Amino acid sequence: MGSVGKSMIVGVLLGILLTIVYYIYNNYRKTTKPEKYISAAQILGLKGYKSHEGRTISMQEQQEALLKIFQIAGYFNLFQIWHDLKFIGGIENFETIFERKSALLRASNADQPNPRIFNAKYLRENLFQSDDLDVQDVLDLLLYISQHAFSRCYGKERCELVSDDWLTTYAADYLYAARLLRLIDQEYPSLNEYDSAWIAGAARPALLKRIIFFNYCITVRRIKINDDILILAGERELWANIDGISPLVKETLMKIYLDKSSIDAISCSESTEDKAARIVEGKSYMLSLAEFAHIKLNQLDPFIEYKSKAECPHDQCCGRVYANYDKTEKLKLTETMMTRDLLRTYPINSSNNIDIIDTLAQKGVRPNTATTSRDAAERLIEKIMTGTYGEKKAFSILFCSNNPYTERQTLAAQQQVNEVLKKHHMIDKGYRIKIEGVGYSCSESLNIVHAELGALMAEKWKAAMTDVIHVSQRTPKRDLSSLLFQTRNHSAAVPE
């Protein structure tokens, strides 16, 4: 064989070798390039954690748990995905992208109802591997999809939601996934000592349980609070349906309080049959509280329940039993009044200063975690600025709630604290306030847990966008209001 022939063979072999090397490198590059779902989920805080029992929950377990809940709820139904890709806005060639995503959803069995044949691992590693969407698109889409869980109209409370059939059929699968997302189990303090403690306000049964849980932490678990203990309440009007406690539950809670027991050790949730008893007790309680606070109610008809939206005042809702005030009465029964009364009956076992944050309602909207935490943060900043803490610049706050609300309320409180620090130019001076959320385990129905997932994802997205804006100096692609269930456009229908 001549030198020319040898050169040709060498050239062909070299070409084949280069082709093999290219494909190996290209496949290696694809496998080492982070899947955008994994990246987005990490940004949203799904990074794994260690439970209070010492078990390590991996990042993969948490991220797959979110996908499993979306699948169980039917959010990977192809019609629903088509709708979400189209109406989230800002996605070009969405029909082409839909074809790619639908193939992956079919391959993972995500588009059918049974969670036990759904391959969450495959979907986690492949759903957003291609370059058709960037990480910001994925973040926004995860929030947009999660908001289907928040299917309650404006002003409606979680306790007024109705369960979907799939929540009953696949309750065990849903509960397991929700537990991995930290929506179910109790969360205990990680430190032995905190600068202050904030107990998140709530309706009377939940607030009483939070007070009992906090008492357990500071007495049995010997958690030390160095300064104020604040209860974050405000100008929310009471109503019997939500602020009543059935006699059996009330008796159980008193026993737990007196025994200084863990509230998780005893079942004190209310059954469907307790609802009527709860309303009766709620009416009785509101009558006694009105008498104690010298608030006049209508003597002939002390309670009122509006049957239609037309007759209902803008700051009240149909189907709720409110106090019917005397025409001369200017005050109303509020969460702050109820909180004071609870502290008289179930005092916190501490010599610390205990105070109530009385946040005002704004334009008919009741106080919430964000507004009450803002007021608590303003109070703390004022004490810092007046020299109460000397040169101290790092503060830890024990934030007491309960699941499924603990992480969402903690994120909301931390956001408000950060905003108040920024407002007073305290961050540049080195001040830091860390909120640590704790709470007793979930006793709510799964439909409430599911709705809370939608609220939690919104807080996770807001926290992530704050970090993104700070680091990259870029504004998000989409406004939050266009993604949230209660403010986005609902006029677009899913195609038949």
MOPERA-V372774 format. One record per pair of residues at least 12 apart in sequence whose ideal C-beta (glycine too) atoms are under 10 Angstrom apart, sorted by the first residue. I is the first residue (numbers start at 0). J is the second residue. Records with the same first field share a line. If there is no record, write none. Layout:
BEGIN
I->J + J
END
This chain:
BEGIN
29->128 + 129
30->124 + 128
32->128 + 130
33->127 + 128 + 134
34->62 + 122 + 123 + 124 + 125 + 126 + 127 + 128 + 129 + 137
35->126 + 127 + 128 + 129 + 130 + 131 + 132 + 133 + 134 + 135 + 136 + 137 + 138 + 140
36->62 + 65 + 66 + 122 + 123 + 124 + 125 + 126 + 127 + 128 + 132 + 134 + 137 + 138 + 140 + 141
37->58 + 59 + 62 + 123 + 124 + 126 + 127 + 128 + 134 + 137
38->127 + 133 + 134 + 137 + 138
39->62 + 127 + 132 + 133 + 134 + 135 + 136 + 137 + 138 + 139 + 140 + 141 + 142 + 460 + 463
40->58 + 59 + 61 + 62 + 63 + 65 + 66 + 123 + 137 + 138 + 141 + 459
41->58 + 61 + 62 + 134 + 463
42->134 + 135 + 137 + 138 + 141 + 459 + 460 + 462 + 463 + 464 + 466 + 467
43->61 + 62 + 65 + 137 + 138 + 141 + 142 + 145 + 455 + 456 + 458 + 459 + 460 + 462 + 463
44->61 + 181 + 406 + 410 + 455 + 458 + 459 + 462 + 463
45->58 + 59 + 60 + 61 + 62 + 63 + 64 + 65 + 141 + 179 + 180 + 181 + 459
46->58 + 61 + 62
47->59 + 60 + 61 + 62 + 179
48->60 + 61 + 179 + 181
49->189
50->178 + 179 + 181 + 184 + 185 + 186
51->184 + 185 + 186 + 187 + 188 + 189 + 437
52->184 + 185 + 187
56->178 + 179 + 180 + 181
57->179
59->119 + 120 + 123 + 124
60->119 + 176 + 179 + 180
61->176 + 179 + 180 + 181
62->119 + 120 + 123 + 124 + 179 + 180
63->117 + 118 + 119 + 120 + 121 + 122 + 123 + 124 + 176 + 179
64->119 + 173 + 175 + 176 + 177 + 178 + 179 + 180 + 181 + 182
65->119 + 123 + 141 + 144 + 145 + 176 + 177 + 179 + 180 + 452 + 456
66->107 + 109 + 117 + 118 + 119 + 120 + 121 + 122 + 123 + 126 + 141 + 176
67->109 + 114 + 117 + 119 + 122 + 169 + 172 + 173 + 175 + 176 + 177 + 179 + 180
68->114 + 119 + 145 + 148 + 169 + 172 + 173 + 176 + 177 + 179 + 180 + 182 + 448 + 449 + 452
69->109 + 117 + 119 + 122 + 141 + 144 + 145 + 147 + 148 + 176 + 452
70->104 + 107 + 108 + 109 + 110 + 111 + 112 + 113 + 114 + 117 + 118 + 119 + 122 + 169 + 172 + 176
71->112 + 113 + 114 + 117 + 163 + 165 + 166 + 168 + 169 + 170 + 172 + 173 + 176 + 177 + 449
72->112 + 114 + 144 + 145 + 147 + 148 + 163 + 165 + 166 + 169 + 173 + 449 + 452
73->110 + 111 + 112 + 147 + 163 + 165
74->109 + 143 + 144 + 145 + 146 + 147 + 148
75->100 + 101 + 103 + 104 + 105 + 107 + 108 + 109 + 110 + 111 + 117 + 122 + 126 + 144
76->104 + 109 + 110 + 111 + 112 + 493
77->97 + 100 + 101 + 104 + 105 + 109 + 110 + 493
78->110 + 493 + 494 + 495
79->110 + 144 + 147 + 493
80->96 + 97 + 100 + 101 + 104 + 109 + 110 + 140 + 144 + 493
81->93 + 94 + 97 + 98 + 100 + 101 + 493 + 494
82->97 + 143 + 491 + 492 + 493 + 494
83->97 + 140 + 143 + 144 + 146 + 147 + 493
84->96 + 97 + 100 + 101 + 132 + 136 + 140 + 143
85->97 + 491 + 493 + 494
86->143 + 481 + 487 + 488 + 489 + 490 + 491 + 492 + 493
87->136 + 139 + 140 + 142 + 143 + 144 + 476 + 477 + 481 + 482 + 487
88->139 + 143 + 476 + 477 + 478 + 481 + 482 + 487 + 488
89->135 + 136 + 139 + 476 + 477 + 481
90->131 + 132 + 136 + 139 + 140 + 476
91->131
92->131
93->131 + 132
95->131
96->129 + 131 + 132 + 136
97->131
99->126 + 127 + 128 + 129 + 131 + 132
100->122 + 125 + 126 + 127 + 129 + 131 + 132 + 140
102->125
103->121 + 122 + 125 + 126 + 127 + 128 + 129
104->117 + 122 + 126
106->118 + 121 + 122 + 125
107->119 + 120 + 121 + 122 + 123 + 124 + 125 + 126
108->121 + 122
109->121 + 122 + 126
112->164 + 165 + 168 + 169
113->168 + 169 + 172
114->165 + 168 + 169 + 171 + 172 + 173 + 175 + 176
115->169 + 172
117->172
119->176
127->140 + 141
133->476
134->467
135->463 + 464 + 467 + 471 + 473 + 475 + 476 + 477
136->476 + 477
138->459 + 460 + 463 + 464 + 467 + 475 + 476 + 477 + 482
139->460 + 464 + 475 + 476 + 477 + 479 + 481 + 482
140->477 + 482
141->456 + 459 + 460 + 482
142->453 + 456 + 457 + 459 + 460 + 461 + 463 + 464 + 477 + 479 + 482 + 483 + 484
143->456 + 460 + 477 + 481 + 482 + 483 + 484 + 487
144->453 + 456 + 482
145->449 + 452 + 453 + 454 + 455 + 456 + 457 + 459 + 460 + 482 + 483 + 484
146->452 + 453 + 454 + 456 + 457 + 460 + 482 + 483 + 484 + 485 + 486 + 487
147->449 + 453 + 484
148->163 + 446 + 448 + 449 + 450 + 451 + 452 + 453 + 454 + 455 + 456 + 484
149->449 + 450 + 451 + 452 + 453 + 454 + 455 + 456 + 457 + 483 + 484 + 485
150->163 + 446 + 449 + 450 + 453 + 484
151->446 + 450 + 453 + 484 + 485
152->316 + 484 + 485
153->316 + 364 + 485 + 486
154->311 + 313 + 314 + 315 + 316 + 317 + 363 + 364 + 365 + 485
155->316 + 318 + 450 + 485
156->202 + 238 + 240 + 241 + 316 + 319 + 365 + 447 + 450
157->241 + 403 + 404 + 443 + 444 + 446 + 447 + 448 + 449 + 450 + 451 + 454
158->202 + 204 + 205 + 240 + 241 + 269 + 274 + 443 + 444 + 446 + 447
159->240 + 241 + 316 + 318 + 319 + 447
160->444 + 446 + 447 + 449 + 450
161->444 + 446
162->444 + 445 + 446 + 447 + 449
163->445 + 446 + 449
165->445 + 449
166->444 + 445 + 446 + 448 + 449
167->445 + 446
169->445
170->444 + 445
173->445 + 448 + 449
174->441 + 445 + 448
176->452
177->402 + 403 + 441 + 445 + 448 + 449 + 451 + 452
178->402 + 440 + 441
180->403 + 406 + 448 + 452 + 455 + 456
181->402 + 403 + 405 + 406 + 436 + 455
182->402 + 403 + 404 + 405 + 406 + 407 + 440 + 441 + 443 + 445 + 448 + 449 + 451 + 452 + 455
183->402 + 403 + 440 + 441 + 442 + 443 + 445 + 448
184->263 + 402 + 405 + 438 + 439 + 440 + 441
185->212 + 261 + 262 + 263 + 401 + 402 + 405 + 437 + 438 + 439 + 440 + 441
186->399 + 400 + 401 + 402 + 405 + 406 + 409 + 435 + 436 + 437 + 438 + 439 + 440
187->212 + 215 + 216 + 220 + 222 + 261 + 263 + 437 + 438 + 439
188->216 + 217 + 220 + 222 + 395 + 397 + 399 + 435 + 436 + 437
189->395 + 397 + 435 + 437
190->222 + 223 + 395 + 397 + 433 + 435
191->220 + 221 + 222 + 223
192->221 + 222 + 223 + 224 + 225 + 395 + 397
193->216 + 217 + 222 + 223 + 224 + 225 + 226 + 228 + 394 + 395 + 396 + 397 + 398 + 433 + 435
194->224 + 225 + 226 + 227 + 379 + 388 + 391 + 393 + 394 + 395 + 396 + 397 + 432 + 433
195->224 + 225 + 226 + 227 + 228 + 229 + 351 + 352 + 375 + 378 + 379 + 382 + 394 + 395 + 396 + 397 + 398 + 432
196->213 + 216 + 217 + 222 + 224 + 225 + 226 + 227 + 228 + 229 + 230 + 347 + 349 + 351 + 353 + 395 + 396 + 397 + 398 + 399 + 437
197->213 + 227 + 228 + 229 + 230 + 231 + 356 + 371 + 372 + 375 + 376 + 379 + 396 + 397 + 398 + 399 + 400 + 408 + 412 + 416 + 434 + 436
198->210 + 212 + 213 + 228 + 229 + 230 + 231 + 232 + 338 + 347 + 353 + 355 + 356 + 397 + 398 + 399 + 400 + 438
199->229 + 230 + 231 + 232 + 367 + 368 + 371 + 372 + 375 + 398 + 399 + 400 + 401 + 404 + 405 + 408 + 409 + 411 + 412 + 436 + 438
200->229 + 230 + 231 + 232 + 233 + 235 + 334 + 335 + 337 + 338 + 355 + 356 + 357 + 358 + 365 + 366 + 367 + 368 + 371 + 400
201->230 + 231 + 232 + 235 + 241 + 242 + 334 + 338 + 368 + 400 + 401 + 404 + 408
202->235 + 237 + 238 + 240 + 241 + 242 + 243 + 244 + 281 + 334 + 337
203->237 + 241 + 242 + 243 + 244 + 249 + 277 + 280 + 281 + 284 + 285 + 288 + 334 + 337 + 338 + 340 + 341
204->241 + 242 + 243 + 244 + 245 + 248 + 249 + 252 + 267 + 268 + 269 + 277 + 281 + 442
205->241 + 242 + 400 + 401 + 404 + 439 + 442 + 443
206->230 + 231 + 232 + 242 + 334 + 337 + 338 + 341 + 342 + 345 + 401
207->244 + 248 + 249 + 252 + 253 + 255 + 256 + 262 + 267 + 337 + 338 + 341 + 344 + 345
208->244 + 248 + 252 + 255 + 256 + 262 + 267 + 401 + 438 + 439 + 442
209->230 + 262 + 341 + 399 + 400 + 401 + 437 + 438 + 439
210->230 + 252 + 256 + 262 + 338 + 341 + 342 + 344 + 345 + 346 + 347 + 399
211->252 + 253 + 255 + 256 + 257 + 259 + 260 + 261 + 262 + 267 + 345 + 347 + 439
212->255 + 261 + 262 + 263 + 399 + 400 + 401 + 437 + 438 + 439 + 440
213->228 + 230 + 347 + 348 + 349 + 397 + 399 + 437 + 438 + 439
214->255 + 256 + 259 + 260 + 262 + 345 + 346 + 347 + 348 + 349
215->255 + 256 + 258 + 259 + 260 + 261 + 262 + 263 + 264 + 348 + 439
216->261 + 397 + 399 + 437 + 439
217->259 + 347 + 348 + 349 + 351 + 397
218->259 + 347 + 348 + 349
219->259 + 260 + 261
220->261
222->397 + 437
223->349 + 351 + 397
224->347 + 349 + 351 + 353 + 396 + 397
225->351 + 388 + 394 + 395
226->351 + 352 + 379 + 382 + 387 + 388 + 394 + 396
227->351 + 352 + 353 + 354 + 375 + 378 + 379 + 382 + 387 + 396
228->347 + 349 + 351 + 352 + 353 + 354 + 397 + 399
229->352 + 353 + 354 + 355 + 356 + 371 + 372 + 374 + 375 + 378 + 379 + 396
230->334 + 335 + 338 + 339 + 341 + 342 + 347 + 353 + 354 + 355 + 356 + 357 + 371 + 375 + 399
231->334 + 338 + 355 + 356 + 357 + 358 + 366 + 367 + 368 + 370 + 371 + 372 + 373 + 374 + 375 + 398 + 399 + 400 + 408 + 412
232->333 + 334 + 335 + 336 + 337 + 338 + 339 + 341 + 355 + 356 + 357 + 358 + 366 + 371
233->333 + 334 + 335 + 338 + 355 + 356 + 357 + 358 + 359 + 360 + 361 + 365 + 366 + 367 + 370 + 371 + 374
234->331 + 333 + 334 + 335 + 336 + 357 + 358 + 359 + 360 + 361 + 365 + 366
235->314 + 331 + 332 + 333 + 334 + 335 + 337 + 358 + 360 + 364 + 365 + 366 + 367 + 371
236->314 + 315 + 319 + 321 + 322 + 331 + 332 + 333 + 334 + 360 + 365
237->281 + 284 + 285 + 288 + 289 + 319 + 320 + 321 + 322 + 331 + 332 + 333 + 334 + 336 + 337
238->278 + 281 + 282 + 285 + 302 + 303 + 304 + 315 + 316 + 318 + 319 + 320 + 321 + 322 + 332
239->277 + 278 + 279 + 280 + 281 + 282 + 283 + 284 + 285 + 286 + 302 + 304 + 319 + 320 + 321 + 322
240->274 + 277 + 278 + 281 + 282 + 304 + 316 + 318 + 319 + 320 + 321
241->277 + 278 + 281 + 319 + 320
242->277 + 278 + 280 + 281 + 282 + 284 + 285 + 288 + 320 + 332 + 334 + 337
243->269 + 273 + 274 + 275 + 276 + 277 + 278 + 279 + 280 + 281 + 282 + 283 + 284 + 285 + 320
244->267 + 269 + 273 + 276 + 277 + 280 + 281 + 284
245->267 + 269 + 270 + 272 + 273 + 274 + 275 + 276 + 277 + 278 + 279 + 280 + 281
246->273 + 276 + 277 + 279 + 280
247->267 + 269 + 270 + 273 + 276
248->266 + 267 + 268 + 269 + 270 + 273 + 276 + 277 + 280
249->267 + 276 + 277 + 280 + 284
250->267
251->265 + 266 + 267 + 268
252->265 + 267 + 345
253->344 + 345
254->267
255->267
256->344 + 345 + 346 + 348
257->345
259->348
261->439 + 440
262->401 + 438 + 439 + 440 + 442
263->401 + 439 + 440 + 441 + 442
266->442
267->439 + 442
268->441 + 442 + 443 + 444
269->442
271->444
278->302 + 304 + 319 + 320
279->320
281->302 + 320
282->301 + 302 + 320 + 322
284->332 + 337 + 340
285->301 + 302 + 320 + 321 + 322 + 332 + 337
286->301 + 302 + 322 + 332
287->340
288->322 + 332 + 333 + 336 + 337 + 339 + 340
289->301 + 322 + 324 + 325 + 328 + 330 + 331 + 332 + 336
291->336 + 339 + 340 + 343
292->330 + 331 + 332 + 333 + 336 + 337 + 339 + 340
293->328 + 330
294->322 + 324 + 325 + 328 + 329 + 330 + 331 + 332 + 333 + 336
295->322 + 324 + 325 + 326 + 327 + 328 + 329 + 330
296->322 + 323 + 324 + 325 + 328 + 332
297->322 + 323 + 324 + 325 + 326 + 328
298->323 + 325
299->323
300->323
301->322 + 323 + 324 + 325
302->320 + 321 + 322 + 323
303->315 + 319 + 320 + 321 + 322 + 323 + 324
304->317 + 318 + 319 + 320 + 321 + 323
305->317 + 318 + 319 + 320 + 321
306->318
312->363
313->362 + 363
314->331 + 360 + 362 + 363 + 364 + 365
315->363
333->357 + 360 + 365 + 366
334->355 + 357 + 358 + 365 + 366 + 371
335->355 + 356 + 357 + 358 + 359 + 366
336->355 + 357
338->355 + 356 + 357
339->355 + 357
342->355
354->375 + 378
355->371
356->370 + 371 + 372 + 373 + 374 + 375 + 376 + 377 + 378
357->371 + 374
358->370 + 371 + 372 + 373 + 374 + 375
359->374
367->408 + 411
368->398 + 400 + 404 + 407 + 408 + 409 + 410 + 411 + 412 + 414 + 415 + 454 + 458
369->408 + 411 + 412 + 414 + 415 + 418 + 458 + 461
370->411 + 415
371->408 + 411 + 412 + 415
372->396 + 398 + 408 + 409 + 411 + 412 + 413 + 414 + 415 + 416 + 418 + 419 + 434
373->411 + 412 + 414 + 415 + 416 + 418 + 419 + 422
374->415 + 419
375->396 + 398 + 412 + 415 + 416 + 419
376->396 + 412 + 413 + 415 + 416 + 417 + 418 + 419 + 420 + 422 + 423 + 432 + 434
377->415 + 416 + 419 + 422 + 423
378->419
379->394 + 396 + 416 + 419 + 420 + 432
380->416 + 419 + 420 + 422 + 423 + 425 + 430 + 432
381->423
383->420 + 423 + 425 + 428 + 430 + 432
384->423 + 425 + 430
391->430
392->425 + 428 + 429 + 430 + 431 + 432
393->429 + 430 + 431 + 432 + 433
394->416 + 430 + 431 + 432 + 433 + 434
395->431 + 432 + 433 + 434 + 435
396->409 + 412 + 413 + 416 + 432 + 433 + 434 + 435 + 436
397->434 + 435 + 436 + 437
398->411 + 412 + 413 + 416 + 433 + 434 + 435 + 436 + 437 + 438
399->435 + 436 + 437 + 438 + 439
400->412 + 436 + 437 + 438 + 439
401->436 + 437 + 438 + 439 + 440 + 441 + 442 + 443
402->436 + 438 + 439 + 440 + 441 + 442 + 443 + 448 + 451
403->438 + 440 + 441 + 442 + 443 + 445 + 447 + 448 + 449 + 450 + 451 + 452 + 454 + 455
404->436 + 438 + 441 + 443 + 447 + 448 + 451 + 454 + 455
405->436 + 437 + 438 + 439 + 440 + 441 + 451 + 455
406->436 + 438 + 451 + 455 + 458 + 459
407->436 + 451 + 452 + 453 + 454 + 455 + 456 + 457 + 458 + 459
408->434 + 436 + 438 + 451 + 454 + 455 + 458
409->434 + 435 + 436 + 437 + 438 + 458
410->434 + 436 + 454 + 455 + 457 + 458 + 459 + 460 + 461 + 462
411->434 + 436 + 454 + 455 + 457 + 458 + 461 + 462
412->432 + 434 + 436 + 458
413->432 + 433 + 434 + 435 + 436 + 458 + 462 + 465
414->434 + 458 + 461 + 462 + 465
415->434
416->431 + 432 + 433 + 434
417->431 + 432 + 434 + 462 + 465
418->465
419->432
420->432
450->484
453->483 + 484 + 485
454->483 + 484
456->482 + 483
457->479 + 482 + 483 + 484 + 485
460->475 + 479 + 482 + 483
461->475 + 479
463->475
464->477 + 479
END
